[in-house]
Amino acid sequence: MKRIVTLLAWLLLLALLVILWLGRDRLVVHGLPRETDADAEAAASPARLPPGPAPSDEGIITYHPMADAIGDPSTPPEREPELLYDLLQSYRRLAGNFPTAEDNAALMRVLRGNNPSRIRLFPDDHERYARDGALRDAWGTPFFFHHLSSQDLQIRSAGPDREFYTDDDITAP
């Protein structure tokens, strides 16, 4: 009888371990950023861009290669706010929350490494910078970054008509 109880206990423990192992992708640790399916795909696929920036020799994180896709002829303008959002998600994962600033130009200074963590996602000489340092969309209008909270943000392009909050605006997410 004692052997049967011991055997059942071991089988129950084994079943619990199998359930935990199979459900590990659904496990959420509160307070920590959760890896999304897109993050896992990016890490697993050599054809995609890396999931985040790499440290340079000087200890400053060099800019993210995804920044080069903004303004690239192969990137549709409609996709650019989404790319920007992905870059800002990288910053959030590294720093704990989205970067904040009073306007687009100040936010771009933060993304060029002017932040306490020295996280650098954009180069100093991006072709889409306006004279004041703001990042512009494909039609020359600076992107609008709407901080909904420290963990939520919306990016808006004014679209081809260059006016915000009209039907042709492009937003992410």
N, C-alpha and C positions, 0 to 999 in steps of 0.2 A: 504494500500500500504506500509506504514511504517513497519507494522508487517511482511510483506512478505520479505522486505529487511533485517530486523533484523533476521528473521528465516534463510534466505539464508546465512547471514554472520556467524551465529552460525554453520550451517551445513558445511560451507567452513572451518571454524576453526577446527571443529571436524574431518573433512576429513584430514586436514593437520597434526593434531596430530596423527591420526592413521597411516598415511604414514611415519611420522618420527619414530614412535614406531616400525613399522614393518621393517624399514630400518636401525635401530640402529646398527646392526651387520656390516653394510657396511660403517658406518660413520668413517672417518679417521681424526684424529686431527693431523695436521702437527707438527712435532717436537717431538711427543711422540711415544714410541714404541707401535706397534700394536699387540694385542693379536691374535695369529693364531688359526686356527681350532684345531691344535694339542695341544695348550695350554689349550683351552677350554675343550677338551676331557680329558686331564690329570687332570684338576681340577674337572671334573664331575665324573670321574671313580675312585672308591675306590681301584680298583685292580691295578691301575697304580701308578708309583712313583709320589711324590708330585712335583708341578711345580717349586719349588725353595728351597733354603736352609732356615733353620729356625734359628733365633737368639739363641745363647746360653746364659747362665746366666752371662757370662763375657762381653757380648756385641759384641763378635766376632761371625760371622756367622759360624756355624758348617758345616762340609763338606756335600755335596749333596749326598744322597744315590745312585744316578745314577753312581757315581764314582766307586762304588763297582761292578757294572755290567761290567766294563772294566776289562778283565782278568778272569771273572767268566766262568766256564766251560759251562754254559747254554747260554752264549752269543757267537754267531758266530763271528769269527774274522772280517768277512766282514762288520759287523754292528758297530764295534768299532769306526771308524772315525765319523760315524753319531751320536753316543752317545756323543763323545767328542764335536762335533759341537753343539749339544743340550745343553751341559753343558756351553759351551762358550756363547751361546745365553742367558742363564740364567745370566751369568756375565754381558753381554751387557745390558740386561734389568735393572739390578740393578745399574750398574755404568754409563750407557749412551753410552759406546762404548766397543769394544772388548779390552781385555788386550793386551798390547804390551810388547815385550821383545826382547833381541838380539838373543836368541836361545831357544830351547825346555826346557832346564833345568831352565833357568831364567823365562820362562813363567810358568812353574810348581811352582816355588817359589811364583809368583804372585797369582796363583790359590790356593795356600796353605795359603793365608791370608797376604802375604807381599805386600800390596797395600794400598793406602790412605783410601779406604773405609772399609778395613779389611774384605773383602768378601772372604770367605773360601769355596771352592768347592771340594777340594781334601784333604785327610788325609795326615799326615806326613809320614806314613809308608805303602804306597801302594805297592803291590807286583810287579808291573810293573816298578818301578823306577829303572833306571840304577844307577851306583855308583855316577855319577855326578848329579843325580836328574832328568834326562830327563825321560819322559814317553815313554816306548817302546811298540811296537805293539806285536801281538801274535808270531811273528817270531824273536823277540829280537831287532828289529831296531827301533831307536827313531822316533816318529812321526815327520813329517815336517809340520809346521804351516806357511802358506803363507798369509801374510796380504795384501789383495788387496786394502783396505782402512780402516778407523776407523770403518766403518759399514759393512765391507765385508771381509771374510776370508775363506781360503780353508785349509782343513786338508788332509794330504796324508800319507798313509801307503805304505811302499815299497813292501809289499806283500811277498809271499813265496820265491821269488828269492832274497830278501833282497837288491835289487837295485832300486833306484828311477827312475821314468820316463820310466818304461817298461810296457808292456801290462798287467801285473798282479797287478799293483798298484791299491789301493783302495782309493777313494777320497770322501770327503763330503764338501759341497754339490755338 
